[in-house]
Amino acid sequence: MRVAVVQAAPVFFDRDATVAKVAELTDAAAANNARLILFPEAFIPAYPRGLSFGAVVGSRTPAGRQLWARYWANSVPVPGPTTEALGAMARRARAYLAVGVIEQEGELGRGTLYCTLLYFGPDGALLGKHRKLMPTAAERVIWGQGDGSTLTVLDTEIGRIGGLICWENYMPLARMALYAKGVQIYLAPTADARETWQGTLRHIACEGRCFVLGCNQFVAKSHLPASLEGLEELADAPEILCRGGSAIISPLGDVIAGPLYDREGILYADLDLLQVIEGKFDFDVAGHYARPDVFQMAVNERSQSPVIWTRSD
């Protein structure tokens, strides 16, 4: 069973053009017989690395608000026309497709954005999503927090697929929730290009005895449009803003593809899920290696809302 990890740059702050690029790259992966295709964190419409959105402690600027409005306008209503287009790509590819997007709740008229991973089936259906539980540092200025209702693991014909986004993968209890759901193909889209991230991917594979697909963008300053508000903030930044580092790891922590640095590209690997079972012979973190008499955790999977509606008949 072949999987593909796509390392590329979006068309920054342009949802429709980025969707067209996703279509091109999905077709390329499908032509190489990939049955699962993964795109990076926040691929549609962008991970806005290095931009402040005019926010400092105690004040926000009009230009920062305009930039955020542009970001919002190019984000992805779920469901909506963009998810329909992505579903059609998955159906044409006859593959499972996972894409990092910035999600808006536009149909409700609310303004919050979420960093989200969308899952599509080979029939084109939107199978589920995961909202990032804890945006990191300045990401909290532009994204809201997900809740436990989207700790998604999908039971599919190619295995149990789930994952976490970027530094959520440093949350031991979040990982344990996925291990307890039997994840076999663990997706880790990210914006972290540091060498230490490779150690994280290998640790998760060993800990969960699962295949891990790490997926990052490759981004240069030349990818950003000249008209972008706040672009001057990147004047002193290096030309390469994100080197990438996408990789595919085996259930015993061996690197089987990548890491890929300093260019766009697609990594492929052929996975044998029997290796997941073999790995659990001596370590099953949610099974025989757990000590529920000593350690237990509770997971709240209820959707959280600031308003609860009641009716009196």
C-alpha positions in Angstrom: 0.0 0.0 0.0 1.7 3.1 -1.2 1.5 6.5 0.5 2.6 9.9 -0.6 3.8 13.0 1.3 3.7 16.2 -0.6 6.2 18.9 0.3 5.4 22.1 -1.5 4.5 25.8 -1.1 0.9 27.1 -1.5 0.0 30.1 -3.6 0.1 32.4 -0.6 -3.2 33.9 0.5 -4.9 32.6 -2.6 -7.3 29.8 -1.9 -8.5 29.0 -5.4 -5.0 29.0 -6.9 -3.7 26.8 -4.0 -6.6 24.4 -4.6 -5.6 24.1 -8.2 -2.0 23.3 -7.1 -3.4 20.6 -4.8 -5.2 19.1 -7.7 -2.0 19.0 -9.8 0.0 17.4 -7.1 -2.7 15.0 -6.1 -2.9 13.8 -9.7 0.9 13.4 -9.8 0.8 11.2 -6.6 -2.1 9.2 -8.0 -0.1 8.5 -11.1 2.4 6.8 -8.9 -0.3 4.6 -7.4 -0.5 6.4 -4.0 -3.5 5.3 -2.0 -3.0 7.9 0.7 -1.8 11.5 -0.1 -0.9 14.0 2.7 -0.4 17.7 2.4 1.2 20.0 5.0 -0.3 22.1 7.8 -2.2 25.2 6.8 -1.5 24.5 3.1 -4.7 26.3 2.0 -4.3 29.3 2.0 -0.9 29.5 3.9 1.1 29.2 7.0 1.8 32.9 7.5 5.3 32.5 8.8 7.0 35.7 10.1 4.0 37.9 9.9 2.8 39.7 13.0 -0.7 40.8 11.8 0.1 44.1 13.5 -0.4 42.6 17.0 1.6 43.5 20.0 0.7 43.4 23.6 -1.8 46.2 24.1 -2.5 47.2 20.5 -3.5 46.1 17.0 -3.0 48.0 13.7 -5.5 48.7 10.9 -3.1 47.1 8.4 -2.9 44.0 10.6 -6.7 43.8 10.6 -6.8 44.1 6.9 -4.2 41.3 6.5 -6.2 39.0 8.8 -9.4 39.8 6.8 -7.6 38.8 3.6 -6.5 35.6 5.4 -10.1 34.9 6.5 -11.5 35.6 3.0 -9.1 33.0 1.5 -9.7 30.3 4.2 -11.9 27.3 3.8 -15.6 27.0 4.8 -16.2 23.4 5.9 -18.3 22.1 4.2 -18.4 24.2 1.2 -17.2 24.6 -2.5 -13.6 24.0 -1.6 -14.2 20.8 0.3 -16.3 19.6 -2.7 -13.4 20.3 -5.0 -11.0 18.5 -2.7 -13.4 15.5 -2.6 -13.6 15.4 -6.3 -9.7 15.2 -6.4 -9.7 12.3 -4.0 -12.4 10.5 -6.1 -10.4 11.1 -9.3 -7.3 9.8 -7.6 -9.1 6.8 -6.0 -7.2 7.7 -2.9 -7.5 8.9 0.7 -6.6 12.6 0.8 -5.6 14.6 3.9 -5.0 18.3 3.5 -4.1 21.0 6.0 -6.4 24.0 5.7 -7.3 27.1 7.6 -11.0 26.5 8.4 -13.6 29.2 8.8 -17.1 29.0 10.2 -18.4 31.3 7.6 -21.8 29.7 7.3 -22.5 30.7 10.9 -21.2 34.3 10.4 -18.5 33.8 13.0 -15.0 35.1 12.6 -12.8 32.5 14.3 -10.3 30.5 12.1 -9.0 27.0 13.0 -5.9 25.2 11.8 -7.5 22.0 10.5 -6.7 18.7 8.9 -9.4 17.4 6.5 -9.8 13.8 5.5 -11.4 12.7 2.3 -12.2 9.1 1.1 -11.6 7.6 -2.4 -15.3 8.1 -3.0 -14.9 11.8 -2.5 -16.7 12.0 0.8 -15.4 14.3 3.6 -14.7 11.6 6.2 -13.7 13.8 9.1 -11.5 16.6 10.3 -9.1 17.4 13.2 -8.9 21.0 14.6 -5.6 21.9 16.2 -6.1 21.7 19.9 -3.5 24.3 20.9 -2.1 26.8 18.5 1.5 27.6 19.4 2.7 31.0 20.6 1.7 33.8 18.2 -0.5 31.3 16.2 -3.0 32.0 19.0 -3.5 35.5 17.7 -4.9 34.2 14.4 -6.4 30.7 15.2 -8.8 29.4 17.7 -8.5 26.2 19.8 -10.1 22.9 18.7 -11.8 20.6 21.1 -11.9 16.8 21.8 -14.7 16.2 19.3 -12.2 16.1 16.5 -9.6 13.7 17.8 -10.2 11.7 14.7 -9.0 8.2 13.8 -10.6 6.7 10.7 -11.1 3.0 10.3 -10.5 2.5 6.5 -9.7 -0.3 4.1 -6.0 0.7 4.1 -5.7 1.0 7.9 -6.6 3.2 10.8 -5.6 6.8 9.9 -5.3 9.7 12.3 -2.9 12.4 13.4 -2.1 15.6 15.1 -0.8 19.0 13.8 2.7 20.3 14.4 3.4 20.9 18.1 0.3 19.1 19.3 2.6 16.1 18.7 4.5 17.2 21.8 1.3 16.7 23.9 1.7 13.2 25.4 -2.0 12.9 26.3 -3.1 13.8 22.8 -0.9 11.2 21.4 -2.2 8.6 23.9 -5.7 9.4 22.8 -4.8 8.4 19.2 -2.9 5.3 20.3 -5.9 4.2 22.3 -8.0 4.5 19.2 -5.6 2.1 17.4 -4.0 4.5 14.9 -1.8 2.7 12.4 -0.9 5.4 10.0 -0.2 8.6 12.0 -0.2 11.9 10.1 2.0 14.7 11.4 1.6 17.8 9.1 3.8 20.6 10.5 5.5 23.9 10.0 8.6 22.8 12.0 11.7 22.4 9.8 14.2 22.0 12.7 16.4 18.9 13.0 14.8 18.1 16.3 11.5 17.5 14.6 13.0 14.4 13.0 13.6 13.0 16.5 10.0 13.7 17.3 8.7 11.8 14.3 10.9 8.8 15.1 9.9 8.9 18.8 6.1 8.9 17.9 6.7 5.9 15.5 8.5 3.9 18.2 6.1 5.0 21.0 2.9 4.3 19.0 4.3 1.4 16.9 2.7 3.1 13.9 3.8 4.4 10.6 4.4 8.2 10.8 4.0 10.5 7.8 5.7 13.9 8.6 4.8 16.6 6.1 6.1 20.2 5.8 6.1 23.0 3.3 9.1 24.2 1.4 8.8 28.0 1.4 11.0 30.9 0.0 10.4 34.6 0.3 9.8 34.6 -3.5 6.7 32.6 -3.0 5.0 35.5 -1.2 3.0 38.0 -3.2 4.5 41.5 -3.4 1.1 43.0 -2.5 1.0 41.2 0.9 0.4 43.5 3.8 3.2 43.3 6.3 5.7 41.8 3.8 8.3 44.4 5.0 8.5 42.4 8.3 10.4 39.7 6.4 13.0 42.1 4.9 15.8 40.7 7.1 14.6 37.1 6.9 16.6 34.5 4.9 15.4 33.7 1.4 14.5 30.2 2.5 11.8 30.6 5.1 11.1 26.9 5.6 13.4 24.1 4.4 10.9 21.3 4.7 12.0 18.1 6.3 9.1 15.8 5.3 9.7 12.1 6.1 8.1 8.7 6.4 9.0 6.6 9.4 8.4 2.9 10.2 6.8 1.5 13.4 10.2 0.7 14.8 11.5 4.2 14.1 13.4 3.7 10.9 13.4 6.4 8.3 12.0 4.8 5.1 11.7 8.0 3.0 13.3 11.4 3.4 13.9 13.7 5.1 13.4 16.0 2.1 15.0 19.5 2.4 15.4 22.6 0.4 13.0 21.8 -2.5 9.5 20.8 -3.4 8.9 17.2 -4.0 6.7 14.1 -3.2 8.0 11.3 -1.0 6.6 7.8 -1.5 6.8 4.6 0.6 5.1 1.2 0.4 3.7 0.3 3.8 3.0 -3.2 5.2 0.7 -2.9 8.1 1.9 -6.3 9.4 4.9 -4.3 10.7 2.5 -2.4 13.0 1.5 -5.8 14.6 5.0 -7.0 14.7 6.1 -3.9 16.5 3.5 -4.4 19.3 5.0 -7.8 20.2 7.2 -6.2 22.8 5.6 -2.7 23.2 1.9 -1.7 23.0 1.6 1.7 24.8 -2.2 1.4 25.0 -2.2 -2.3 25.6 0.1 -4.7 27.5 2.6 -2.0 28.2 0.0 0.3 29.9 -0.6 0.2 33.7 -4.2 1.3 34.1 -4.0 0.4 37.8 -1.5 3.2 38.1 -2.2 5.6 35.3 -5.5 6.6 33.7 -6.6 9.5 31.5 -10.0 10.9 30.6 -10.8 12.4 27.2 -13.7 14.8 26.7 -15.0 14.3 23.2 -18.0 16.5 23.5 -18.2 19.5 21.1 -17.8 22.7 23.1 -20.0 25.7 22.4 -20.3 29.0 24.2 -24.1 28.9 23.9 -26.4 26.0 24.8 -29.9 26.4 23.4 -32.8 25.0 25.3 -36.5 25.0 24.4 -39.6 25.0 26.5 -42.6 23.3 25.0 
